[in-house]
Amino acid sequence: PEALKRGVVACSAGNHAQGVALSSSSLSCPSTIVMPLATPQIKVNAVSYHGGLDCKVLLHGQNYDEASEEAKRLEKEEGLTMIHPFDDPSVIAGQGTIGMEILRQSVSEEIDG
């Protein structure tokens, strides 16, 4: 609960950013999304739209690595919880679950899972 009040931070230029923004908004959790400077405006707008008023979008760095370093700095300095786009067991499990859902919907025979 205390971590939820402080908020989350994520670094992404795409779907992860939108998912974190939407999820944090539905939980009334402040979010900061760090995106590289070259991120297309349509993606920046989508993150802002999904995140609502408690979502701050920061454009930082020439590439993902530079944006990621800024997100790590914010995590440390502001006490935010990092929601990593791929290097996290819960994120990996969630992506696997989505993969199984897609397979189950696209084949006619039973899939073990």
Stockholm file with secondary structure:
# STOCKHOLM 1.0

chainA/1-113         PEALKRGVVACSAGNHAQGVALSSSSLSCPSTIVMPLATPQIKVNAVSYHGGLDCKVLLHGQNYDEASEEAKRLEKEEGLTMIHPFDDPSVIAGQGTIGMEILRQSVSEEIDG
#=GR chainA/1-113 SS CHHHHHCEEEECSSHHHHHHHHHHHHTTCCEEEEECTTCCHHHHHHHHHHHGGGEEEEECSSSHHHHHHHHHHHHHHHTCEECCSSSSHHHHHHHHHHHHHHHHHHCSSCCCC
#=GC SS_cons         CHHHHHCEEEECSSHHHHHHHHHHHHTTCCEEEEECTTCCHHHHHHHHHHHGGGEEEEECSSSHHHHHHHHHHHHHHHTCEECCSSSSHHHHHHHHHHHHHHHHHHCSSCCCC
//
